[in-house]
């Protein structure tokens, strides 16, 4: 009886682990399909290392996203980034944490960007390169069952690995064109089945008087391994020198992101809601995100 009970528990643990792994795969895709909403306008450095240090001073960004509202153990993401402009050089640090049930992924990179002045209208050509480490592991303290089971412990045997990003951008007072290759390690592994974002490019153009009302339409093209190519299209509407703004982005994955923000001289706050892709609408209520930005050490 004891042996049978142990075998039953063993099978149950393995089954739970396999189900959890499948859920991790689904939420990993979702994290790539529905990234932080703040990446589109407020903190473009998260998409592209070339954008690090493009704005003067020290800029600190904090973002928190809770996905799949109404689902226990659903994925949540946190991101911290710092950018500093030193004349033509931009320095950055980005730390990303993704928790999905008992699974945790942590990524930390440092960034070097170089901004070349091209003339009037604040024209710049920028290049950026990031390098750092990624760690994926199980939070054993959150496992319900035999925590010292070798099947679970084996998951944490995978070492932390090196990863990086490369990006370029052209910017002026109105136009921004950029492209990036995130997760460079995944590009070198043609046989990988990991759901990673492989390519990102975008174009936006700011129209109107920034002292009154301006609108910045934007189109983004993204490719995620294991998923269809994704097109994001929307706009950022800003009032009173950007003190208040409204954002909306439609994603070809059949979801949409809506956001609003308040901006002061030294800080800003944004809130976002992203609807689910059509295939998940029956299971949960979408994603929410809150992002803070602090502008420090900026000369007056």
N, C-alpha and C positions, 0 to 999 in steps of 0.2 A: 504493500500500500504506500509506503514511504517513497519507494522508487517510482511508482506510478505518479504520485503527487509531484515529485521533483521533475519528472519528465513533462508532466502537464504544464507546470510553471515555466519550465525551460522553453517549451514551445510557445507559450503565451508571451514570454519576454521577447523571443526572436520575432514573433509575429508583430508585436507592438513596435519593435525597432524597425522592421521593414515598412510598416505603415507610416511611422514617423519619418523615415527616409523619403518615402513618396511625398509626404506633406511638405518636407523641406524642399524637394525638387519643385513642387508647385509654387511655393511661396518665393523660392529663388527666382523663378520666372516672373512672378508678380512684382518683385522688387525691381527687376530690370524693366519690365513693361510700364510700371507706374513708379518712376523715380520721385525724388523730392520735388515738389512743385516750386520751391524756391530756386531751383537750379536754372529755371528759364530766364529769370530777370534779376532777382536779388543777389544771388550767389552763383554766378556762372563759372566760377573756379571749380565747383564740384563736378561740372561736366568737362571742363577743359583747363589743363594746367597752364596754357598760354595766357589765361585771364588773371593769373595770380599777380597781385601788385599793380594792376592797371590803374586803380584809384589810389590817390595819395593817402599817406598815413598808414596806421595799423588798423586793419578791419578784422573783427572777430565775429564769426557766425555760429549760431547754435540752432540746430533743427531737430525736431522730434516728430516722428510719423507713426501713427497707430493704424495698422491695416486690418481689413476684415472686421469691422465693428460688429459686436454681437457673437463672435466666435471665441470660445475659451482657448487660451494659449496661442492666439493669432499673432502674426508677425508684428514686431515694432522695430523701428530703425531710429538710431541717433547719429548725428554728425556734428563734429566740431571742426572748424577750419579757421586758420589765421593767415592773413596776407599782409605783407609789408612792402612798401615801395621805397627803393633806395636808388633814386635817379632813374636810370634806364633798366635797372634790375628789379625783378619782383621775386620775393621769397615767400614760400608758403608751407603750411603744415595742415594736413587733412587726416582726421581720424573718424572712421566709420564703424558702427557697431550694429549688427543685425541679429535680433533674437527671435527665434521661431520655435515655440515650445521648449524642448530641452536642447535645441541646437543653437549655437552661437557662432557668428562669423565676425571677426575683427580685422580691420584693414587700416594701416597707418603708413602714410607716405609723406616725404618732404619734396618740395618743388622748387625748381630754379626756372625763372622766366626772364626773357630779354625783350625789351620793347624798343623798337627802332623808330625814331621820328622821321616822317616822310614829308613834312611841310605843313601848309596851312590847313585850317579846319580840323586841327588836332588829329591829323592822320598818324596812325601807328601800325607797324607790322610787328606782331608778337609771336614768339616761340616759347614753348614750355615743355619741360621734362620732369616727371615725377618718378621717384623710386622708394620702395619700402617693403613692408612685409604683410602677409595675410595669414591669419590663424583661424582654423575651423575646428571646433570641438564640441563635445557633449557636456552639458552641465550635469555632472553625475549626481549632485545634491538634489536635483529636481526630478530624477528618475524615480518612478513609482515601481518598486519591485526589487530584485536582487541587484544592488548597485555594483557589487564586485563581480558581476557576471562577465566572463572574458569576451563574450560576443559584443557587449557594449564597450568594454575597456579598449578593445581593438580599434574602435573608431578613432580614439584619441592618439593612436600611434603615429598617425600621419604628421610629419614635421611641418613646422611653419615654413612657408615658401616666399621667395622674393617675387615682387610684381612691380609694375610701373605703368605710366601713361605718357603719351606724347600728344601735343596739340599745337595748332597754329591759329592765328586770328588777324584779320584786318579790321581796324576800327577808325571811325572819325566821329564828328559830333552827331551824325545822324545814322550812319550805316555801320552794321556789324556783321561780318562774315567770318565764320569759324569752322574748324574741323578738328576732330580728335580721335585717337586710337586708345581707348581705355583698356585696362587689363591686358597689357602686352604679352604676358605669359600665355594667355589663352590663344593668341595668334600663332605662337610658335608650336602649339600642339594641335595639329590638324585633325587628330583622332579624338580630341576631347568632346565630350557630350555635355559639358557644363554649360548652363544657361547664362552666358556672359554677354554683355554689350560689346560688340566688336567694332562698331564704327558710329560716329556721330558727326553731323554737320548741320549748320543752321545759318539763316540769313534774317536780319531784321532791319527795319528802317523807321526812325523816329520822325513823326510829322507833327507840326504845330509849334506853338510858343510855350517853352518850358515854364515861363513865368505865369502862364494862365492855364491852358489845357493842351496836353500833348497825347498822342496815341502812337504806340510802337507795335505794328504788326510783326509777327514772327512765324517762320516756317522751319520745322526741324525734321531731319531724316535720321532715323536710328535703325541699326540692324542688331538684333539679338540672336545669338546662336540658339537653335532649337525653336525659333519663333519666326513668324512672318515679319517682314520689314515694316517698320512703324513710322508713320508720318504724324507729326504734331503741328497743329496750326491754331493760332490765336492772336491775342493782342493784350497789351498793357495800357490802360487808360489812366493818366496821371493828371492831378489838379493842383493848382497853387504851388508851383515850383516843386512838384512831386511830394507835397506834404500828405496827400491821400491818393491811393490808387486802387483800381479794380483790374483783375486779371481773369482771363478765360482761355482755356486751351482745349481743343478737341483732339482726341487721339484716334488714329485709325484702328486701334484695338477695340474700338467701340466703347470708349469711356470718355469722360470729360473732367477737367480740373477747373475749379472756380476759387478765386482768392481775393482778399482785400488787405490793404496795408496802411499803416500810419507811419509817417517818417518825420523825425526831428533831426536837429543838426548832428547829434552824436549817437543817436540810436534809431532803430526802426523795428516794427513788429508786423509780421504777416501771418495770416491764417488761411488754410486751404482745405477744400473738400474735393475728393476725387470719387466719382461714381465708379462702380464696378464695370468690368467688361461684361458684355451681355450674357456670357455663359455662367457668370457667378452671381447674377442679380438675385437669384432665388435663395441664396445661402447666407448673405450678410449685407450690411448696409453701407459699404464703401469705406474710404480711408479719410482720416483727418490728419492735419499737420499744423504745427506752430513753429515759426522761425523768428529768431531774434538776430539783429545785426548791430554791432557797436562800432562806431567810427572814432578811433582814438589817435592821438599824436598827429592830428591833421593841423597844419599851419593855418592860421586865420588870415 
